[in-house]
């Protein structure tokens, strides 16, 4: 299997120029095909390295942490709501949707880098009376209480993998669109329209500049701490 990806066919979420070269690094791991290899973030977004070789060195010397953990491979995919930490630089970022659906980096305070946001996409009962939450990035979380529902968001601690906060998916919640033409916009969930049959449900979101409608799966519940520049 090739380790390269044609630039012209990369997902729209990848923050890369498509016509500067024929190939780029292929993503394999968390977040599926939408995950952006860490080397691209370090080289093309932040400009901290000039080559894959330099990215590998930064990773091998623990110069960058993803969700509080060292990374073994510079090609490790980075995706929505991951936390990137650069301890030596005292810099911390949350991966957040940018306009147009591209992944952007929002600077955050060190204290806000202790946990990452996850959208619950499915829930199943498991043995022992516990529940497994399947999250948007492909990871799973076991919980004791039956208080979480698909569409909710949870903040997971980097160290103990426990739930630090729970945001319910309901009218009045603060949400951000992560896909579609309104990606990157933030507002209050005004209405949830349940569509009969197999068509997706739709939502109406009220923003400071008006309102927009989109499909339900494109929105994620957040809180004010997930908006850059307001964490101090």
Buried (B, 14 or more C-beta within 10 A) or exposed (E): EEEEBEBEEBBEBBBBEBEEEEEBBBBBBBBBEBBBBBBBBBBBBBEBBEEBEBBBEBBEEEBBBBBBEEBEBBBBBBBBBBBBBBEEEEBBBBBBBBEEBBBBBBEBEEEBBBBBBBBBBEBEEEEEEEBEBBBBBBBEBEBEEEEBEEBBBBBBBBEEEEBBEBBEBEEEBBBBBBBBEBBBBBBBBBEBEEEEEEEEEBBBBEBEEEEBEBBBBBBBBBEEBBBEEEBE
